Amino acid sequence: MSAESVVSSLFQLRLVIHVVDTSVRHAGLTLVLLSMFPLFTGNRHLFGKSYVVQAINQSYLRKSALLKFVGDRLKPQVIGAGINDYLLEEYRTVQHNLRDIPDLPPEMLYETRSSLLSGVFSQLGPQAVTLYAALVAVFNPSKISLAQLAVIEQTNTSLRQTFGMLSFWFQQLPQDVARMGQFYMQLDAKPEMKDGDTPYPRPGYDKSVGMSIEFRNVSFNYPSTKTDRSALSDVSFTIQPGNLVVIVGSNGGGKTTIIKLLSRFYDVDAGTIFVDGIPIQEYRMEELRKGIAMLTQEHDLFPVSIQEDVALGSPDKSAIRDTEKLTESLRLSGAEHIVNNFSEGINTILEPVSNGYVSFDGDRDEELQAIYKSFAKSTSVSGGERQRLVAARTFMRLLSAPVKLATIDEPSSALDPAGEFKLFSHLREARKGRTMIFVTHRFGHLTKHADLIICVKDGKVVETGTHLELLSTDGEYAHLYNVQAQAFSSAA
Ligand SMILES: Nc1ncnc2c1ncn2[C@@H]1O[C@H](COP(=O)(O)OP(=O)(O)OP(=O)(O)O)[C@@H](O)[C@H]1O
């Protein structure tokens, strides 16, 4: 506060005391006491200051992490994994714990303080003197002259500010409720597609037996696409329950699209997909997805501890306490040793939400900048390690949920050949009668074990058969296989 504003405040104070004290007895003393209010409430405004803030409230950080799950990047994985209910429950708990703390960045929370009462007092404090004069005017109108009212008029500003802040708080509450509603809606999102009413699996169908699949004359184009070429065009094939299937083909051939249609992320434009004998859209979407374990290269780590992340592979909440399955999942994905590298082990959060902020001026201050940097995560993993940790989630699902189909879509691009071989071998072993579909470009050892290879090109199925059958046909598959084989032999 400048010397000029101190002097001006003192003059104002003197004037108000004079005006009110002539009308109300002992008003002067009360005003002096009130004028000291700012000394106790302090100034919480950060505008133009150099500062760094860090959020440490665990519920606040948890809520920020949960909000990430409904962002564009993670939402498809949440829907695919069927963990909506778990996340909703967690969100409800955290919202309850936060009570009246609004959904604002840490620096704004600091400015508005942590509760309604202290917020109001901090706003009222600096203006307590003039506010007192206004109250005198309200309760003793006969004693206030026109001149005195002119002075009191100045209180309008403070009152407006105070009520503005009060309304901000009251507006914030419904906003939080609305945000929670939004969270629900986003997680519950059943896109424009119509949900079916048949349970999955249907009564009488064994949960442990793999899914049977038939694509019959399926054509599909992505809604957002501008090209005339369909992502899939008149595609037909049949997969028997428990089959190990490998889909191969050149880039943009339609491999991933087949996988996405199986989890009903989209509906086909023409033709029908039959799952266990009936059209896919007749099933309840959520139940169908719970029967499918998906692993793709787009899957990423969640902003929670490794333990919770892996446990979220299972839609069953109790998985988080199942340390035996957790350890086994990490072992099968080859991620066990990665976890051992961290001092916090399975409690490590590899992708924590940002919990700090440095102001524009603070960013130019080396000391503050260093403090801010110390908030950032110090743990990071390589691309291959990340893929192994994400794969652990799929193993958890295979170990604990009644999965009838696993779709594995190029989850190993960052793994070395030995790591990929081991991962694929463990996935095959974890199949145990379930249908498993791999999409991969490096397919040599995998296709030799496949019951069925589906070779796609430009949105069409060009060949189906086993490794030996397709090699003898000497078509597209044989061509792709020989290109890879030659690369290895010429490298040797
Ligand atoms: N979300 C999308 N929106 C619009 N078009 C898409 C989308 N995803 C894929 N496509 C298009 O659909 C076609 C098939 O894509 P898809 O991802 O199924 O091929 P792929 O065989 O898996 O390719 P890759 O081997 O490169 O992963 C391509 O022409 C692609 O550009």
The ligand as an SDF file (V2000), in Angstrom:
LIG
                    3D

 31 33  0  0  0  0  0  0  0  0999 V2000
  -11.7080  -41.4960  -36.4910 N   0  0  0  0  0  0  0  0  0  0  0  0
  -11.6530  -41.5250  -37.8300 C   0  0  0  0  0  0  0  0  0  0  0  0
  -12.3100  -40.5930  -38.5550 N   0  0  0  0  0  0  0  0  0  0  0  0
  -12.2640  -40.6170  -39.9030 C   0  0  0  0  0  0  0  0  0  0  0  0
  -11.6030  -41.5350  -40.6270 N   0  0  0  0  0  0  0  0  0  0  0  0
  -10.9250  -42.4840  -39.9620 C   0  0  0  0  0  0  0  0  0  0  0  0
  -10.9100  -42.5190  -38.5230 C   0  0  0  0  0  0  0  0  0  0  0  0
  -10.1510  -43.5730  -38.1370 N   0  0  0  0  0  0  0  0  0  0  0  0
   -9.7170  -44.1540  -39.2820 C   0  0  0  0  0  0  0  0  0  0  0  0
  -10.1730  -43.5130  -40.3590 N   0  0  0  0  0  0  0  0  0  0  0  0
   -9.9500  -43.8880  -41.7670 C   0  0  0  0  0  0  0  0  0  0  0  0
  -10.5110  -45.1770  -41.9780 O   0  0  0  0  0  0  0  0  0  0  0  0
   -9.6670  -45.9680  -42.7980 C   0  0  0  0  0  0  0  0  0  0  0  0
   -9.2950  -47.2670  -42.0720 C   0  0  0  0  0  0  0  0  0  0  0  0
   -8.5350  -46.9030  -40.9260 O   0  0  0  0  0  0  0  0  0  0  0  0
   -8.0250  -47.9610  -39.8700 P   0  0  0  0  0  0  0  0  0  0  0  0
   -7.4800  -47.2120  -38.7230 O   0  0  0  0  0  0  0  0  0  0  0  0
   -9.0940  -48.9490  -39.6030 O   0  0  0  0  0  0  0  0  0  0  0  0
   -6.8470  -48.6730  -40.6860 O   0  0  0  0  0  0  0  0  0  0  0  0
   -5.7200  -49.6630  -40.1530 P   0  0  0  0  0  0  0  0  0  0  0  0
   -5.7080  -50.8120  -41.0870 O   0  0  0  0  0  0  0  0  0  0  0  0
   -5.9140  -49.9760  -38.7360 O   0  0  0  0  0  0  0  0  0  0  0  0
   -4.4520  -48.7480  -40.3900 O   0  0  0  0  0  0  0  0  0  0  0  0
   -3.0080  -48.7460  -39.6690 P   0  0  0  0  0  0  0  0  0  0  0  0
   -2.2960  -50.0120  -40.0830 O   0  0  0  0  0  0  0  0  0  0  0  0
   -2.3460  -47.5570  -40.2510 O   0  0  0  0  0  0  0  0  0  0  0  0
   -3.2170  -48.6420  -38.2040 O   0  0  0  0  0  0  0  0  0  0  0  0
   -8.4620  -45.1050  -43.1440 C   0  0  0  0  0  0  0  0  0  0  0  0
   -8.6880  -44.5400  -44.4160 O   0  0  0  0  0  0  0  0  0  0  0  0
   -8.4650  -44.0290  -42.0760 C   0  0  0  0  0  0  0  0  0  0  0  0
   -7.9490  -42.8290  -42.5810 O   0  0  0  0  0  0  0  0  0  0  0  0
  1  2  1  0
  2  3  1  0
  2  7  2  0
  3  4  2  0
  4  5  1  0
  5  6  2  0
  6  7  1  0
  6 10  1  0
  7  8  1  0
  8  9  2  0
  9 10  1  0
 10 11  1  0
 11 12  1  0
 11 30  1  0
 12 13  1  0
 13 14  1  0
 13 28  1  0
 14 15  1  0
 15 16  1  0
 16 17  2  0
 16 18  1  0
 16 19  1  0
 19 20  1  0
 20 21  2  0
 20 22  1  0
 20 23  1  0
 23 24  1  0
 24 25  2  0
 24 26  1  0
 24 27  1  0
 28 29  1  0
 28 30  1  0
 30 31  1  0
M  END
$$$$
